[in-house]
Amino acid sequence: MKVPEELLSLIVRRTRGASAAFIKELMRRSAQFHIESEADQTLRQPAVDAAIEEMVFTGGTLNLKLLGGSSTELGVVWYT
């Protein structure tokens, strides 16, 4: 799966402070959302947004702690 450079830069900026496990899971879930909704091979921001939503907001603080994320840096920054 291809990740456009602009999207990659956004992901890097908005996952500052996250663990490698969190980023790996974010990319895995992003790919799953993308595969469910698209036919092409290029990852799109809506799939990443859906993965972040699930991991940071729907999954709650336990999910963040288990994956080494910080709601301050991830949840707030992602949508600003």
PDB file of N, CA, C and O in Angstrom:
ATOM      1  N   MET A   1       0.843  -1.167   0.000  1.00  0.00           N
ATOM      2  CA  MET A   1       0.000   0.000   0.000  1.00  0.00           C
ATOM      3  C   MET A   1       0.892   1.235   0.000  1.00  0.00           C
ATOM      4  O   MET A   1       1.865   1.310   0.751  1.00  0.00           O
ATOM      5  N   LYS A   2       0.555   2.190  -0.841  1.00  0.00           N
ATOM      6  CA  LYS A   2       1.308   3.434  -0.931  1.00  0.00           C
ATOM      7  C   LYS A   2       0.741   4.449   0.055  1.00  0.00           C
ATOM      8  O   LYS A   2      -0.468   4.521   0.275  1.00  0.00           O
ATOM      9  N   VAL A   3       1.648   5.232   0.642  1.00  0.00           N
ATOM     10  CA  VAL A   3       1.243   6.308   1.539  1.00  0.00           C
ATOM     11  C   VAL A   3       1.773   7.610   0.939  1.00  0.00           C
ATOM     12  O   VAL A   3       2.986   7.803   0.867  1.00  0.00           O
ATOM     13  N   PRO A   4       0.880   8.509   0.507  1.00  0.00           N
ATOM     14  CA  PRO A   4       1.341   9.779  -0.054  1.00  0.00           C
ATOM     15  C   PRO A   4       2.197  10.543   0.950  1.00  0.00           C
ATOM     16  O   PRO A   4       1.952  10.491   2.155  1.00  0.00           O
ATOM     17  N   GLU A   5       3.196  11.246   0.447  1.00  0.00           N
ATOM     18  CA  GLU A   5       4.126  11.955   1.325  1.00  0.00           C
ATOM     19  C   GLU A   5       3.424  12.960   2.235  1.00  0.00           C
ATOM     20  O   GLU A   5       3.799  13.106   3.398  1.00  0.00           O
ATOM     21  N   GLU A   6       2.409  13.654   1.717  1.00  0.00           N
ATOM     22  CA  GLU A   6       1.688  14.634   2.540  1.00  0.00           C
ATOM     23  C   GLU A   6       0.992  13.946   3.714  1.00  0.00           C
ATOM     24  O   GLU A   6       1.000  14.458   4.833  1.00  0.00           O
ATOM     25  N   LEU A   7       0.394  12.791   3.453  1.00  0.00           N
ATOM     26  CA  LEU A   7      -0.290  12.045   4.512  1.00  0.00           C
ATOM     27  C   LEU A   7       0.726  11.492   5.502  1.00  0.00           C
ATOM     28  O   LEU A   7       0.480  11.506   6.708  1.00  0.00           O
ATOM     29  N   LEU A   8       1.841  11.014   5.022  1.00  0.00           N
ATOM     30  CA  LEU A   8       2.889  10.503   5.900  1.00  0.00           C
ATOM     31  C   LEU A   8       3.393  11.606   6.828  1.00  0.00           C
ATOM     32  O   LEU A   8       3.585  11.376   8.022  1.00  0.00           O
ATOM     33  N   SER A   9       3.608  12.797   6.282  1.00  0.00           N
ATOM     34  CA  SER A   9       4.060  13.927   7.105  1.00  0.00           C
ATOM     35  C   SER A   9       3.039  14.262   8.183  1.00  0.00           C
ATOM     36  O   SER A   9       3.405  14.545   9.324  1.00  0.00           O
ATOM     37  N   LEU A  10       1.756  14.230   7.822  1.00  0.00           N
ATOM     38  CA  LEU A  10       0.691  14.498   8.783  1.00  0.00           C
ATOM     39  C   LEU A  10       0.691  13.451   9.902  1.00  0.00           C
ATOM     40  O   LEU A  10       0.578  13.793  11.079  1.00  0.00           O
ATOM     41  N   ILE A  11       0.815  12.198   9.533  1.00  0.00           N
ATOM     42  CA  ILE A  11       0.828  11.116  10.523  1.00  0.00           C
ATOM     43  C   ILE A  11       2.017  11.282  11.466  1.00  0.00           C
ATOM     44  O   ILE A  11       1.872  11.134  12.680  1.00  0.00           O
ATOM     45  N   VAL A  12       3.172  11.583  10.924  1.00  0.00           N
ATOM     46  CA  VAL A  12       4.375  11.757  11.752  1.00  0.00           C
ATOM     47  C   VAL A  12       4.196  12.914  12.722  1.00  0.00           C
ATOM     48  O   VAL A  12       4.513  12.787  13.904  1.00  0.00           O
ATOM     49  N   ARG A  13       3.690  14.042  12.233  1.00  0.00           N
ATOM     50  CA  ARG A  13       3.489  15.205  13.111  1.00  0.00           C
ATOM     51  C   ARG A  13       2.489  14.918  14.211  1.00  0.00           C
ATOM     52  O   ARG A  13       2.682  15.328  15.356  1.00  0.00           O
ATOM     53  N   ARG A  14       1.434  14.224  13.875  1.00  0.00           N
ATOM     54  CA  ARG A  14       0.339  14.049  14.822  1.00  0.00           C
ATOM     55  C   ARG A  14       0.465  12.824  15.714  1.00  0.00           C
ATOM     56  O   ARG A  14      -0.397  12.587  16.560  1.00  0.00           O
ATOM     57  N   THR A  15       1.504  12.060  15.544  1.00  0.00           N
ATOM     58  CA  THR A  15       1.740  10.935  16.451  1.00  0.00           C
ATOM     59  C   THR A  15       2.991  11.164  17.291  1.00  0.00           C
ATOM     60  O   THR A  15       3.556  10.222  17.846  1.00  0.00           O
ATOM     61  N   ARG A  16       3.413  12.402  17.377  1.00  0.00           N
ATOM     62  CA  ARG A  16       4.575  12.737  18.206  1.00  0.00           C
ATOM     63  C   ARG A  16       4.331  12.263  19.641  1.00  0.00           C
ATOM     64  O   ARG A  16       3.276  12.533  20.215  1.00  0.00           O
ATOM     65  N   GLY A  17       5.279  11.577  20.201  1.00  0.00           N
ATOM     66  CA  GLY A  17       5.149  11.071  21.559  1.00  0.00           C
ATOM     67  C   GLY A  17       4.519   9.693  21.664  1.00  0.00           C
ATOM     68  O   GLY A  17       4.466   9.114  22.749  1.00  0.00           O
ATOM     69  N   ALA A  18       4.042   9.164  20.548  1.00  0.00           N
ATOM     70  CA  ALA A  18       3.424   7.833  20.564  1.00  0.00           C
ATOM     71  C   ALA A  18       4.499   6.756  20.488  1.00  0.00           C
ATOM     72  O   ALA A  18       5.585   6.975  19.952  1.00  0.00           O
ATOM     73  N   SER A  19       4.179   5.607  21.026  1.00  0.00           N
ATOM     74  CA  SER A  19       5.115   4.484  20.975  1.00  0.00           C
ATOM     75  C   SER A  19       5.124   3.859  19.583  1.00  0.00           C
ATOM     76  O   SER A  19       4.229   4.092  18.771  1.00  0.00           O
ATOM     77  N   ALA A  20       6.141   3.076  19.335  1.00  0.00           N
ATOM     78  CA  ALA A  20       6.221   2.339  18.072  1.00  0.00           C
ATOM     79  C   ALA A  20       5.026   1.393  17.936  1.00  0.00           C
ATOM     80  O   ALA A  20       4.509   1.197  16.836  1.00  0.00           O
ATOM     81  N   ALA A  21       4.589   0.809  19.050  1.00  0.00           N
ATOM     82  CA  ALA A  21       3.436  -0.100  19.026  1.00  0.00           C
ATOM     83  C   ALA A  21       2.174   0.643  18.605  1.00  0.00           C
ATOM     84  O   ALA A  21       1.366   0.109  17.845  1.00  0.00           O
ATOM     85  N   PHE A  22       1.999   1.867  19.091  1.00  0.00           N
ATOM     86  CA  PHE A  22       0.835   2.648  18.718  1.00  0.00           C
ATOM     87  C   PHE A  22       0.851   2.963  17.228  1.00  0.00           C
ATOM     88  O   PHE A  22      -0.165   2.818  16.549  1.00  0.00           O
ATOM     89  N   ILE A  23       1.993   3.389  16.725  1.00  0.00           N
ATOM     90  CA  ILE A  23       2.106   3.739  15.309  1.00  0.00           C
ATOM     91  C   ILE A  23       1.894   2.511  14.431  1.00  0.00           C
ATOM     92  O   ILE A  23       1.233   2.593  13.396  1.00  0.00           O
ATOM     93  N   LYS A  24       2.445   1.386  14.836  1.00  0.00           N
ATOM     94  CA  LYS A  24       2.245   0.148  14.075  1.00  0.00           C
ATOM     95  C   LYS A  24       0.763  -0.215  14.024  1.00  0.00           C
ATOM     96  O   LYS A  24       0.244  -0.579  12.969  1.00  0.00           O
ATOM     97  N   GLU A  25       0.091  -0.117  15.157  1.00  0.00           N
ATOM     98  CA  GLU A  25      -1.340  -0.441  15.210  1.00  0.00           C
ATOM     99  C   GLU A  25      -2.153   0.578  14.417  1.00  0.00           C
ATOM    100  O   GLU A  25      -3.124   0.216  13.753  1.00  0.00           O
ATOM    101  N   LEU A  26      -1.766   1.839  14.481  1.00  0.00           N
ATOM    102  CA  LEU A  26      -2.442   2.870  13.693  1.00  0.00           C
ATOM    103  C   LEU A  26      -2.358   2.555  12.207  1.00  0.00           C
ATOM    104  O   LEU A  26      -3.359   2.649  11.497  1.00  0.00           O
ATOM    105  N   MET A  27      -1.193   2.187  11.738  1.00  0.00           N
ATOM    106  CA  MET A  27      -1.023   1.888  10.318  1.00  0.00           C
ATOM    107  C   MET A  27      -1.778   0.619   9.935  1.00  0.00           C
ATOM    108  O   MET A  27      -2.350   0.547   8.847  1.00  0.00           O
ATOM    109  N   ARG A  28      -1.787  -0.373  10.806  1.00  0.00           N
ATOM    110  CA  ARG A  28      -2.524  -1.610  10.528  1.00  0.00           C
ATOM    111  C   ARG A  28      -4.020  -1.331  10.412  1.00  0.00           C
ATOM    112  O   ARG A  28      -4.675  -1.783   9.472  1.00  0.00           O
ATOM    113  N   ARG A  29      -4.552  -0.583  11.377  1.00  0.00           N
ATOM    114  CA  ARG A  29      -5.984  -0.270  11.345  1.00  0.00           C
ATOM    115  C   ARG A  29      -6.327   0.655  10.182  1.00  0.00           C
ATOM    116  O   ARG A  29      -7.389   0.517   9.574  1.00  0.00           O
ATOM    117  N   SER A  30      -5.455   1.578   9.874  1.00  0.00           N
ATOM    118  CA  SER A  30      -5.668   2.463   8.718  1.00  0.00           C
ATOM    119  C   SER A  30      -5.776   1.639   7.448  1.00  0.00           C
ATOM    120  O   SER A  30      -6.649   1.878   6.613  1.00  0.00           O
ATOM    121  N   ALA A  31      -4.887   0.672   7.306  1.00  0.00           N
ATOM    122  CA  ALA A  31      -4.921  -0.198   6.122  1.00  0.00           C
ATOM    123  C   ALA A  31      -6.228  -0.984   6.078  1.00  0.00           C
ATOM    124  O   ALA A  31      -6.813  -1.145   5.007  1.00  0.00           O
ATOM    125  N   GLN A  32      -6.689  -1.471   7.216  1.00  0.00           N
ATOM    126  CA  GLN A  32      -7.950  -2.210   7.246  1.00  0.00           C
ATOM    127  C   GLN A  32      -9.126  -1.330   6.819  1.00  0.00           C
ATOM    128  O   GLN A  32      -9.950  -1.742   6.003  1.00  0.00           O
ATOM    129  N   PHE A  33      -9.199  -0.118   7.373  1.00  0.00           N
ATOM    130  CA  PHE A  33     -10.279   0.791   6.981  1.00  0.00           C
ATOM    131  C   PHE A  33     -10.196   1.116   5.499  1.00  0.00           C
ATOM    132  O   PHE A  33     -11.221   1.187   4.822  1.00  0.00           O
ATOM    133  N   HIS A  34      -8.998   1.313   4.992  1.00  0.00           N
ATOM    134  CA  HIS A  34      -8.820   1.640   3.587  1.00  0.00           C
ATOM    135  C   HIS A  34      -9.276   0.492   2.692  1.00  0.00           C
ATOM    136  O   HIS A  34      -9.984   0.708   1.708  1.00  0.00           O
ATOM    137  N   ILE A  35      -8.874  -0.709   3.030  1.00  0.00           N
ATOM    138  CA  ILE A  35      -9.240  -1.881   2.231  1.00  0.00           C
ATOM    139  C   ILE A  35     -10.756  -2.062   2.196  1.00  0.00           C
ATOM    140  O   ILE A  35     -11.316  -2.444   1.169  1.00  0.00           O
ATOM    141  N   GLU A  36     -11.419  -1.786   3.323  1.00  0.00           N
ATOM    142  CA  GLU A  36     -12.878  -1.918   3.385  1.00  0.00           C
ATOM    143  C   GLU A  36     -13.597  -0.894   2.515  1.00  0.00           C
ATOM    144  O   GLU A  36     -14.710  -1.145   2.052  1.00  0.00           O
ATOM    145  N   SER A  37     -12.966   0.266   2.289  1.00  0.00           N
ATOM    146  CA  SER A  37     -13.681   1.335   1.601  1.00  0.00           C
ATOM    147  C   SER A  37     -13.158   1.691   0.213  1.00  0.00           C
ATOM    148  O   SER A  37     -13.868   2.344  -0.552  1.00  0.00           O
ATOM    149  N   GLU A  38     -11.954   1.287  -0.131  1.00  0.00           N
ATOM    150  CA  GLU A  38     -11.339   1.691  -1.391  1.00  0.00           C
ATOM    151  C   GLU A  38     -10.843   0.492  -2.180  1.00  0.00           C
ATOM    152  O   GLU A  38     -10.623  -0.585  -1.626  1.00  0.00           O
ATOM    153  N   ALA A  39     -10.672   0.690  -3.467  1.00  0.00           N
ATOM    154  CA  ALA A  39     -10.154  -0.380  -4.316  1.00  0.00           C
ATOM    155  C   ALA A  39      -8.704  -0.139  -4.732  1.00  0.00           C
ATOM    156  O   ALA A  39      -8.014  -1.072  -5.141  1.00  0.00           O
ATOM    157  N   ASP A  40      -8.240   1.103  -4.632  1.00  0.00           N
ATOM    158  CA  ASP A  40      -6.879   1.388  -5.093  1.00  0.00           C
ATOM    159  C   ASP A  40      -5.844   1.070  -4.018  1.00  0.00           C
ATOM    160  O   ASP A  40      -6.183   0.626  -2.921  1.00  0.00           O
ATOM    161  N   GLN A  41      -4.600   1.302  -4.348  1.00  0.00           N
ATOM    162  CA  GLN A  41      -3.489   0.925  -3.470  1.00  0.00           C
ATOM    163  C   GLN A  41      -2.898   2.101  -2.693  1.00  0.00           C
ATOM    164  O   GLN A  41      -1.829   1.963  -2.100  1.00  0.00           O
ATOM    165  N   THR A  42      -3.565   3.247  -2.683  1.00  0.00           N
ATOM    166  CA  THR A  42      -3.033   4.431  -2.016  1.00  0.00           C
ATOM    167  C   THR A  42      -3.862   4.748  -0.781  1.00  0.00           C
ATOM    168  O   THR A  42      -5.071   4.960  -0.873  1.00  0.00           O
ATOM    169  N   LEU A  43      -3.211   4.778   0.371  1.00  0.00           N
ATOM    170  CA  LEU A  43      -3.880   5.096   1.627  1.00  0.00           C
ATOM    171  C   LEU A  43      -4.383   6.529   1.589  1.00  0.00           C
ATOM    172  O   LEU A  43      -3.698   7.422   1.091  1.00  0.00           O
ATOM    173  N   ARG A  44      -5.569   6.745   2.112  1.00  0.00           N
ATOM    174  CA  ARG A  44      -6.187   8.072   2.121  1.00  0.00           C
ATOM    175  C   ARG A  44      -6.431   8.521   3.565  1.00  0.00           C
ATOM    176  O   ARG A  44      -6.538   7.695   4.471  1.00  0.00           O
ATOM    177  N   GLN A  45      -6.516   9.825   3.765  1.00  0.00           N
ATOM    178  CA  GLN A  45      -6.684  10.381   5.102  1.00  0.00           C
ATOM    179  C   GLN A  45      -7.950   9.908   5.809  1.00  0.00           C
ATOM    180  O   GLN A  45      -7.892   9.694   7.020  1.00  0.00           O
ATOM    181  N   PRO A  46      -9.089   9.729   5.141  1.00  0.00           N
ATOM    182  CA  PRO A  46     -10.275   9.252   5.878  1.00  0.00           C
ATOM    183  C   PRO A  46     -10.043   7.913   6.587  1.00  0.00           C
ATOM    184  O   PRO A  46     -10.591   7.686   7.666  1.00  0.00           O
ATOM    185  N   ALA A  47      -9.246   7.035   5.999  1.00  0.00           N
ATOM    186  CA  ALA A  47      -8.958   5.754   6.647  1.00  0.00           C
ATOM    187  C   ALA A  47      -8.113   5.962   7.898  1.00  0.00           C
ATOM    188  O   ALA A  47      -8.332   5.305   8.916  1.00  0.00           O
ATOM    189  N   VAL A  48      -7.154   6.871   7.822  1.00  0.00           N
ATOM    190  CA  VAL A  48      -6.304   7.175   8.987  1.00  0.00           C
ATOM    191  C   VAL A  48      -7.139   7.861  10.060  1.00  0.00           C
ATOM    192  O   VAL A  48      -7.004   7.552  11.244  1.00  0.00           O
ATOM    193  N   ASP A  49      -7.999   8.788   9.654  1.00  0.00           N
ATOM    194  CA  ASP A  49      -8.877   9.464  10.613  1.00  0.00           C
ATOM    195  C   ASP A  49      -9.770   8.462  11.341  1.00  0.00           C
ATOM    196  O   ASP A  49      -9.970   8.570  12.551  1.00  0.00           O
ATOM    197  N   ALA A  50     -10.304   7.491  10.608  1.00  0.00           N
ATOM    198  CA  ALA A  50     -11.169   6.472  11.220  1.00  0.00           C
ATOM    199  C   ALA A  50     -10.380   5.625  12.218  1.00  0.00           C
ATOM    200  O   ALA A  50     -10.887   5.287  13.287  1.00  0.00           O
ATOM    201  N   ALA A  51      -9.155   5.290  11.873  1.00  0.00           N
ATOM    202  CA  ALA A  51      -8.315   4.496  12.782  1.00  0.00           C
ATOM    203  C   ALA A  51      -7.993   5.282  14.044  1.00  0.00           C
ATOM    204  O   ALA A  51      -8.066   4.741  15.147  1.00  0.00           O
ATOM    205  N   ILE A  52      -7.638   6.555  13.890  1.00  0.00           N
ATOM    206  CA  ILE A  52      -7.359   7.409  15.057  1.00  0.00           C
ATOM    207  C   ILE A  52      -8.602   7.532  15.930  1.00  0.00           C
ATOM    208  O   ILE A  52      -8.523   7.425  17.154  1.00  0.00           O
ATOM    209  N   GLU A  53      -9.735   7.755  15.304  1.00  0.00           N
ATOM    210  CA  GLU A  53     -11.004   7.873  16.048  1.00  0.00           C
ATOM    211  C   GLU A  53     -11.241   6.626  16.888  1.00  0.00           C
ATOM    212  O   GLU A  53     -11.585   6.719  18.066  1.00  0.00           O
ATOM    213  N   GLU A  54     -11.058   5.474  16.285  1.00  0.00           N
ATOM    214  CA  GLU A  54     -11.279   4.216  16.982  1.00  0.00           C
ATOM    215  C   GLU A  54     -10.272   4.017  18.114  1.00  0.00           C
ATOM    216  O   GLU A  54     -10.640   3.592  19.209  1.00  0.00           O
ATOM    217  N   MET A  55      -9.018   4.319  17.852  1.00  0.00           N
ATOM    218  CA  MET A  55      -7.965   4.051  18.829  1.00  0.00           C
ATOM    219  C   MET A  55      -7.936   5.062  19.975  1.00  0.00           C
ATOM    220  O   MET A  55      -7.703   4.688  21.124  1.00  0.00           O
ATOM    221  N   VAL A  56      -8.170   6.324  19.675  1.00  0.00           N
ATOM    222  CA  VAL A  56      -8.006   7.372  20.681  1.00  0.00           C
ATOM    223  C   VAL A  56      -9.313   7.678  21.405  1.00  0.00           C
ATOM    224  O   VAL A  56      -9.325   7.831  22.626  1.00  0.00           O
ATOM    225  N   PHE A  57     -10.403   7.766  20.664  1.00  0.00           N
ATOM    226  CA  PHE A  57     -11.657   8.201  21.272  1.00  0.00           C
ATOM    227  C   PHE A  57     -12.579   7.041  21.614  1.00  0.00           C
ATOM    228  O   PHE A  57     -13.080   6.973  22.737  1.00  0.00           O
ATOM    229  N   THR A  58     -12.815   6.134  20.687  1.00  0.00           N
ATOM    230  CA  THR A  58     -13.705   5.011  20.926  1.00  0.00           C
ATOM    231  C   THR A  58     -13.071   4.001  21.871  1.00  0.00           C
ATOM    232  O   THR A  58     -13.749   3.439  22.731  1.00  0.00           O
ATOM    233  N   GLY A  59     -11.762   3.768  21.711  1.00  0.00           N
ATOM    234  CA  GLY A  59     -11.058   2.783  22.516  1.00  0.00           C
ATOM    235  C   GLY A  59     -10.823   3.214  23.949  1.00  0.00           C
ATOM    236  O   GLY A  59     -10.576   2.373  24.813  1.00  0.00           O
ATOM    237  N   GLY A  60     -10.895   4.497  24.214  1.00  0.00           N
ATOM    238  CA  GLY A  60     -10.746   5.009  25.566  1.00  0.00           C
ATOM    239  C   GLY A  60      -9.304   5.071  26.035  1.00  0.00           C
ATOM    240  O   GLY A  60      -8.371   4.754  25.297  1.00  0.00           O
ATOM    241  N   THR A  61      -9.153   5.486  27.278  1.00  0.00           N
ATOM    242  CA  THR A  61      -7.816   5.712  27.826  1.00  0.00           C
ATOM    243  C   THR A  61      -7.040   4.421  28.023  1.00  0.00           C
ATOM    244  O   THR A  61      -5.813   4.431  27.922  1.00  0.00           O
ATOM    245  N   LEU A  62      -7.701   3.327  28.296  1.00  0.00           N
ATOM    246  CA  LEU A  62      -6.995   2.062  28.455  1.00  0.00           C
ATOM    247  C   LEU A  62      -6.288   1.688  27.161  1.00  0.00           C
ATOM    248  O   LEU A  62      -5.130   1.271  27.176  1.00  0.00           O
ATOM    249  N   ASN A  63      -6.978   1.835  26.057  1.00  0.00           N
ATOM    250  CA  ASN A  63      -6.386   1.550  24.750  1.00  0.00           C
ATOM    251  C   ASN A  63      -5.149   2.409  24.541  1.00  0.00           C
ATOM    252  O   ASN A  63      -4.118   1.910  24.091  1.00  0.00           O
ATOM    253  N   LEU A  64      -5.241   3.691  24.861  1.00  0.00           N
ATOM    254  CA  LEU A  64      -4.086   4.576  24.718  1.00  0.00           C
ATOM    255  C   LEU A  64      -2.924   4.130  25.589  1.00  0.00           C
ATOM    256  O   LEU A  64      -1.778   4.106  25.138  1.00  0.00           O
ATOM    257  N   LYS A  65      -3.214   3.777  26.832  1.00  0.00           N
ATOM    258  CA  LYS A  65      -2.143   3.351  27.740  1.00  0.00           C
ATOM    259  C   LYS A  65      -1.496   2.062  27.269  1.00  0.00           C
ATOM    260  O   LYS A  65      -0.274   1.923  27.322  1.00  0.00           O
ATOM    261  N   LEU A  66      -2.309   1.115  26.808  1.00  0.00           N
ATOM    262  CA  LEU A  66      -1.760  -0.160  26.345  1.00  0.00           C
ATOM    263  C   LEU A  66      -0.860   0.010  25.128  1.00  0.00           C
ATOM    264  O   LEU A  66       0.131  -0.703  24.974  1.00  0.00           O
ATOM    265  N   LEU A  67      -1.212   0.961  24.262  1.00  0.00           N
ATOM    266  CA  LEU A  67      -0.439   1.169  23.042  1.00  0.00           C
ATOM    267  C   LEU A  67       0.614   2.269  23.184  1.00  0.00           C
ATOM    268  O   LEU A  67       1.343   2.557  22.235  1.00  0.00           O
ATOM    269  N   GLY A  68       0.694   2.876  24.354  1.00  0.00           N
ATOM    270  CA  GLY A  68       1.733   3.875  24.578  1.00  0.00           C
ATOM    271  C   GLY A  68       1.444   5.224  23.971  1.00  0.00           C
ATOM    272  O   GLY A  68       2.368   5.965  23.637  1.00  0.00           O
ATOM    273  N   GLY A  69       0.169   5.558  23.821  1.00  0.00           N
ATOM    274  CA  GLY A  69      -0.199   6.858  23.265  1.00  0.00           C
ATOM    275  C   GLY A  69      -0.503   7.848  24.366  1.00  0.00           C
ATOM    276  O   GLY A  69      -0.658   7.476  25.529  1.00  0.00           O
ATOM    277  N   SER A  70      -0.587   9.107  23.992  1.00  0.00           N
ATOM    278  CA  SER A  70      -0.944  10.161  24.923  1.00  0.00           C
ATOM    279  C   SER A  70      -2.126  10.912  24.358  1.00  0.00           C
ATOM    280  O   SER A  70      -2.046  11.432  23.245  1.00  0.00           O
ATOM    281  N   SER A  71      -3.212  10.984  25.084  1.00  0.00           N
ATOM    282  CA  SER A  71      -4.398  11.666  24.561  1.00  0.00           C
ATOM    283  C   SER A  71      -4.119  13.141  24.335  1.00  0.00           C
ATOM    284  O   SER A  71      -4.714  13.756  23.450  1.00  0.00           O
ATOM    285  N   THR A  72      -3.222  13.712  25.123  1.00  0.00           N
ATOM    286  CA  THR A  72      -2.883  15.121  24.945  1.00  0.00           C
ATOM    287  C   THR A  72      -2.268  15.350  23.582  1.00  0.00           C
ATOM    288  O   THR A  72      -2.675  16.261  22.861  1.00  0.00           O
ATOM    289  N   GLU A  73      -1.306  14.544  23.227  1.00  0.00           N
ATOM    290  CA  GLU A  73      -0.610  14.741  21.969  1.00  0.00           C
ATOM    291  C   GLU A  73      -1.361  14.157  20.787  1.00  0.00           C
ATOM    292  O   GLU A  73      -1.273  14.701  19.686  1.00  0.00           O
ATOM    293  N   LEU A  74      -2.086  13.084  20.972  1.00  0.00           N
ATOM    294  CA  LEU A  74      -2.740  12.416  19.842  1.00  0.00           C
ATOM    295  C   LEU A  74      -4.136  12.933  19.589  1.00  0.00           C
ATOM    296  O   LEU A  74      -4.434  13.400  18.489  1.00  0.00           O
ATOM    297  N   GLY A  75      -4.994  12.859  20.582  1.00  0.00           N
ATOM    298  CA  GLY A  75      -6.395  13.202  20.377  1.00  0.00           C
ATOM    299  C   GLY A  75      -6.623  14.665  20.090  1.00  0.00           C
ATOM    300  O   GLY A  75      -7.366  15.006  19.169  1.00  0.00           O
ATOM    301  N   VAL A  76      -6.016  15.516  20.840  1.00  0.00           N
ATOM    302  CA  VAL A  76      -6.228  16.937  20.670  1.00  0.00           C
ATOM    303  C   VAL A  76      -5.575  17.431  19.396  1.00  0.00           C
ATOM    304  O   VAL A  76      -6.192  18.175  18.634  1.00  0.00           O
ATOM    305  N   VAL A  77      -4.357  17.035  19.156  1.00  0.00           N
ATOM    306  CA  VAL A  77      -3.613  17.515  17.998  1.00  0.00           C
ATOM    307  C   VAL A  77      -4.172  16.988  16.704  1.00  0.00           C
ATOM    308  O   VAL A  77      -4.127  17.689  15.693  1.00  0.00           O
ATOM    309  N   TRP A  78      -4.697  15.780  16.694  1.00  0.00           N
ATOM    310  CA  TRP A  78      -5.140  15.175  15.427  1.00  0.00           C
ATOM    311  C   TRP A  78      -6.214  16.011  14.757  1.00  0.00           C
ATOM    312  O   TRP A  78      -6.209  16.144  13.533  1.00  0.00           O
ATOM    313  N   TYR A  79      -7.132  16.575  15.523  1.00  0.00           N
ATOM    314  CA  TYR A  79      -8.261  17.275  14.936  1.00  0.00           C
ATOM    315  C   TYR A  79      -8.105  18.785  14.911  1.00  0.00           C
ATOM    316  O   TYR A  79      -9.059  19.486  14.572  1.00  0.00           O
ATOM    317  N   THR A  80      -6.957  19.303  15.254  1.00  0.00           N
ATOM    318  CA  THR A  80      -6.766  20.765  15.198  1.00  0.00           C
ATOM    319  C   THR A  80      -6.084  21.162  13.923  1.00  0.00           C
ATOM    320  O   THR A  80      -5.839  22.347  13.697  1.00  0.00           O
TER     321      THR A  80
END
